[in-house]
Structure formats: structure tokens, C-alpha cells
Amino acid sequence: MNRAELNLAERRTIEDLLHRKVKVFEIVGQTNHHRATVYREIKRNYFTDQELWRITTSMGAGAIHPIC
């Protein structure tokens, strides 16, 4: 079985569509790749910064809107 390899333009297309909250089955239709390929790409290139989340929540609302 051949595995589809996405090029940079396809990866950027998937990323842009995800940022626009497009559903995965619509992304599959636009990119002409299998659903598993798209999900694998999402999983592989997903980034979250948990450390940043902990810093901002531990400081409370004052970290977002400081009182002068």
C-alpha cells in the first residue's frame, strides 16, 4: 500500500482550512487525500503550548489586564 506524501502547499492548505474551522471531511474533499492522511497530518503538526497556558492562568486576570 502506498502512503500519500503531502507537499508543503498541501500542508499549508490543511492548516489554513483548520484555522478557518473547516470540517475534516470538507478538507478531504478539497485536498483529494484520504481521511486518514488528513488526520495524520493534523496529529503530526498540531502544536500547543501548555506552559504558556499555565503561566497565564496562574497569574489570574491581572496578567491579561493589568491595573495601572
Secondary structure, DSSP 8 states (H G I E B T S, - for coil): -------HHHHHHHHHHHHTT--HHHHHHHHT--HHHHHHHHHHT----HHHHHHHHHH-GGGTS---
